[in-house]
Amino acid sequence: MVLLSERLANLIKAGGPPPDFAQEYVRIWRELHETRRWHAGGLPEPISYTEIDAYVALTRTPLEPHQVRIIRAMDRAWCEKAGTGGGASRSQTSGSAITPELFDAVFG
């Protein structure tokens, strides 16, 4: 199980096509990915357990705990490749001090 999730994560990081044994995991991950939420800063949010639970209920797709771990490992790999670090939010600050004029420009 750990080896499978590591192999799939490495394939996602490398951008290669999934092997035949992983097609179902990739299909489920893609369906979840299509409903992904995006952070206000433009970064993707990781797929949550709640979203997976809703997917399982709506599609009547039975998933075992180890399968959920595999899908989440795939998503962490994708998030790392996308630059989010698998859910850790990056600070997107300019490094400049905020001025009253800048505050007014942003918040009106």
Secondary structure as GFF3:
##gff-version 3
##sequence-region A 1 108
A	DSSP	alpha_helix	2	14	.	.	.	ID=ss1
A	DSSP	three_ten_helix	20	22	.	.	.	ID=ss2
A	DSSP	alpha_helix	23	33	.	.	.	ID=ss3
A	DSSP	alpha_helix	49	59	.	.	.	ID=ss4
A	DSSP	alpha_helix	65	82	.	.	.	ID=ss5
A	DSSP	alpha_helix	100	107	.	.	.	ID=ss6
###
